[in-house]
Amino acid sequence: MNSLNKQERKELVKKLEKQMQEAVEVLDFELAAQIRDMMLEVKALD
């Protein structure tokens, strides 16, 4: 993830947000939490 530029990280966060929402919609809260954690890691790189 360190090799991603700022725009790529922003796009990745958007994709992860969508995936997290989809996981919540099917009540897969464990997956949603894992995706949330990945998003936090990506955001921490900024």
C-alpha positions as protocol buffer text, in pm:
chain_id: "A"
residue {
  index: 1
  type: MET
  ca { x: 0 y: 0 z: 0 }
}
residue {
  index: 2
  type: ASN
  ca { x: 294 y: 233 z: 50 }
}
residue {
  index: 3
  type: SER
  ca { x: 354 y: 233 z: -326 }
}
residue {
  index: 4
  type: LEU
  ca { x: 13 y: 390 z: -396 }
}
residue {
  index: 5
  type: ASN
  ca { x: -1 y: 761 z: -463 }
}
residue {
  index: 6
  type: LYS
  ca { x: -250 y: 984 z: -285 }
}
residue {
  index: 7
  type: GLN
  ca { x: -514 y: 959 z: -560 }
}
residue {
  index: 8
  type: GLU
  ca { x: -485 y: 578 z: -572 }
}
residue {
  index: 9
  type: ARG
  ca { x: -524 y: 560 z: -193 }
}
residue {
  index: 10
  type: LYS
  ca { x: -832 y: 782 z: -214 }
}
residue {
  index: 11
  type: GLU
  ca { x: -985 y: 554 z: -479 }
}
residue {
  index: 12
  type: LEU
  ca { x: -900 y: 248 z: -271 }
}
residue {
  index: 13
  type: VAL
  ca { x: -1074 y: 396 z: 33 }
}
residue {
  index: 14
  type: LYS
  ca { x: -1386 y: 461 z: -178 }
}
residue {
  index: 15
  type: LYS
  ca { x: -1384 y: 99 z: -299 }
}
residue {
  index: 16
  type: LEU
  ca { x: -1337 y: -29 z: 54 }
}
residue {
  index: 17
  type: GLU
  ca { x: -1621 y: 192 z: 180 }
}
residue {
  index: 18
  type: LYS
  ca { x: -1850 y: 39 z: -84 }
}
residue {
  index: 19
  type: GLN
  ca { x: -1740 y: -314 z: 8 }
}
residue {
  index: 20
  type: MET
  ca { x: -1793 y: -239 z: 377 }
}
residue {
  index: 21
  type: GLN
  ca { x: -2146 y: -112 z: 308 }
}
residue {
  index: 22
  type: GLU
  ca { x: -2221 y: -426 z: 104 }
}
residue {
  index: 23
  type: ALA
  ca { x: -2098 y: -643 z: 391 }
}
residue {
  index: 24
  type: VAL
  ca { x: -2323 y: -457 z: 635 }
}
residue {
  index: 25
  type: GLU
  ca { x: -2622 y: -500 z: 403 }
}
residue {
  index: 26
  type: VAL
  ca { x: -2582 y: -879 z: 416 }
}
residue {
  index: 27
  type: LEU
  ca { x: -2519 y: -861 z: 792 }
}
residue {
  index: 28
  type: ASP
  ca { x: -2156 y: -972 z: 765 }
}
residue {
  index: 29
  type: PHE
  ca { x: -2034 y: -746 z: 1042 }
}
residue {
  index: 30
  type: GLU
  ca { x: -1707 y: -933 z: 1088 }
}
residue {
  index: 31
  type: LEU
  ca { x: -1610 y: -866 z: 727 }
}
residue {
  index: 32
  type: ALA
  ca { x: -1727 y: -506 z: 758 }
}
residue {
  index: 33
  type: ALA
  ca { x: -1498 y: -461 z: 1059 }
}
residue {
  index: 34
  type: GLN
  ca { x: -1202 y: -608 z: 870 }
}
residue {
  index: 35
  type: ILE
  ca { x: -1266 y: -374 z: 578 }
}
residue {
  index: 36
  type: ARG
  ca { x: -1298 y: -80 z: 820 }
}
residue {
  index: 37
  type: ASP
  ca { x: -958 y: -169 z: 965 }
}
residue {
  index: 38
  type: MET
  ca { x: -805 y: -182 z: 616 }
}
residue {
  index: 39
  type: MET
  ca { x: -953 y: 161 z: 541 }
}
residue {
  index: 40
  type: LEU
  ca { x: -799 y: 301 z: 859 }
}
residue {
  index: 41
  type: GLU
  ca { x: -459 y: 163 z: 759 }
}
residue {
  index: 42
  type: VAL
  ca { x: -483 y: 323 z: 414 }
}
residue {
  index: 43
  type: LYS
  ca { x: -597 y: 655 z: 560 }
}
residue {
  index: 44
  type: ALA
  ca { x: -306 y: 649 z: 806 }
}
residue {
  index: 45
  type: LEU
  ca { x: -63 y: 658 z: 512 }
}
residue {
  index: 46
  type: ASP
  ca { x: -166 y: 1015 z: 424 }
}
